[in-house]
Amino acid sequence: MAEDGTDNSQNPALNGAAGPQAGLISQYVKDLSVENPNAPDSYQWPGQLSFDVQFRAESRQLNEEVHEMLCTYTIAAKAEQGTAYLVELAYGALVGLRGMDEEQTRRFLFADTPRMVFPNIRLILGNVIRDAGYPPLVLEPIDFVGLYEQQSQDPNFGAAMPPAEGNA
């Protein structure tokens, strides 16, 4: 075989090695809590409910190529008379990552993964709130990329959850 003078060792596409790879392995409800403390009285309260929606994303590495991403939403609906409902959903995703540098890893975990699982989260929260006796709350899409870019400027951003216990 003749030597053609090219070195393909630095080009993964040409030397047979795969480039960076990332994807969702599975998704699951890790924790779901619904409090409806003033039912059935709260169904008759006059006026509009006010909503406080909080979002938190955390990640922990389970092994060399798998991370758990946990997206937690807390929704409180209140009126002058008190709390109508409080819902907290911790939604997990196992994420497979291979051949990615630290920045690519953080971006996929904290921007892309929440964006990909958001439709399922929105559906679960809407159904749970409806099943609690209230009109479903339709969450507006969140700009996870913009949120990531804003928060990545914070030196404490991306602090991981505690390491997984046991053998992963």
Protein Blocks (a to p, Z undefined) as FASTA:
>chain_A
ZZehiafklmmklnopacdddddfbdcdfbdcdddfkbcklmmpgcjddddddddddddd
fblmbccdddddddddddfkbcfbdcddddddddddehiafklmmmmmmmmmmmmmmmmm
mmmmmmmmmmnopacdddddddfklmmmmmmmpmkgoiacdddehjZZ
